[in-house]
Amino acid sequence: MKAPSLRPLLAHLGLRRYFDAVVAADHVKHHKPAPDTFLLCAQRMGVQPTQCVVFEDADFGIQAARAAGMDAVDVRLL
């Protein structure tokens, strides 16, 4: 999802306050399985990638999280 749609959607659903950082598809050049999305999110939150845990539902997302040096939880297994 691109940024112009994402922020209004989160606000409309009453969810925006639950996110310290929001990274949309148009914020990065390389998408999953590249780690760019998760690395930018960690940077925006001011934390090291090794301090992050990613909850993902797709193989590309799991690969991206691991490539970023983050722990990953495959929610399909929960």
C-alpha positions in Angstrom: 0.0 0.0 0.0 1.3 3.5 -0.8 1.6 6.3 1.8 -1.2 8.5 0.6 -3.7 5.7 1.2 -2.1 4.1 4.3 -2.2 7.0 6.8 -5.8 7.9 6.2 -6.8 4.2 6.4 -5.1 3.7 9.7 -6.6 6.9 11.1 -10.1 5.9 9.8 -9.8 2.5 11.5 -8.5 4.1 14.7 -5.2 2.3 14.5 -2.7 5.0 13.8 -1.9 5.6 17.5 -0.7 2.0 17.8 2.2 2.5 15.4 5.5 4.4 16.2 6.5 4.3 12.6 4.7 3.6 9.3 6.6 2.6 6.2 4.7 2.2 2.9 5.6 0.6 -0.4 6.6 3.9 -2.0 9.0 4.8 0.9 11.6 2.2 -0.3 13.1 1.3 -3.6 13.7 -2.4 -3.0 10.7 -4.4 -1.7 10.6 -7.7 0.2 12.5 -10.0 0.3 15.0 -7.1 0.4 15.3 -5.8 4.0 14.8 -2.1 3.1 11.3 -1.8 4.5 12.2 -3.2 7.9 15.5 -1.3 8.1 13.7 2.0 7.4 11.1 1.2 10.0 13.8 0.5 12.6 15.6 3.7 11.6 12.3 5.7 12.0 11.8 4.2 15.4 15.4 5.0 16.5 16.2 1.4 17.3 18.8 -1.1 16.1 17.5 -3.9 13.8 18.6 -6.5 16.3 16.2 -5.0 18.8 13.2 -5.7 16.5 10.8 -8.6 16.1 8.8 -8.9 12.9 5.5 -10.6 12.8 4.9 -11.8 9.2 2.5 -13.9 7.2 4.6 -14.4 4.0 7.8 -16.1 3.1 9.2 -12.9 1.5 8.6 -11.0 4.7 10.3 -13.6 6.8 13.3 -13.5 4.4 13.4 -9.7 4.6 13.3 -9.6 8.4 16.1 -12.1 8.6 18.2 -10.2 6.0 17.7 -7.1 8.1 19.1 -8.9 11.2 15.7 -9.0 12.9 14.0 -11.9 14.6 10.9 -13.0 12.7 7.7 -14.8 13.8 5.8 -16.6 11.2 2.2 -15.9 12.2 0.9 -18.7 10.0 2.4 -21.1 12.5 0.5 -19.6 15.5 
